Amino acid sequence: MYYCQDCHMPYEQDICPRCGVKLPLIKEDDDCFLVEKKELWADMLKEVLENHHIPYYCAQLMGAGMSLKVGPMLESYQFYVPYSHYHEAMQCVETLFS
């Protein structure tokens, strides 16, 4: 597997289909983009990942200040997991949001 450092995505081919750059081999600790969800769904996903002992990083798109101003329900979160847990985390996402 290969890893795009710009897209944070694992790929089977060595050229990123989005960026068109040559990709290095993926490492177990490379953070892979999992999914983007609104606040309500993000809270549910956090709980599921924690229950499965899957480490994750969650990034707010608007940021705390803007979220307070326009309302937290409009906030979106992007989830990232280490490649070593990517497939298990993807199964959790598919089960939760199918």
Phi, psi and omega in degrees: 000151180241164186225129174266118182286341177276315182273341185059043182233142172276143179222150177281329179270161184269008175238130180290126180292339179271311186268331182080012181265156176287136187254144173278165174296146181282148175251155183301331183261007176293130179283122181252136176296130181257302184191161173243131182220152174290168190305311182302312181289328179296319178298320178295316181295321177303315181296317180296315179297319179295320179296331178267006179057041178259118177291143181212161173236134183237122182249130175283140180276318181276327185096161186296317182298311180292323179298320177294325183287314184264347180114133184294338181290343178272351182289142174243151181234138174255131182256137177231141177227153175297147181305327180299340180243006187299312184293320177295318179295321179295324176296320177297316179297314181296321179290317183289323188246015180282000000 
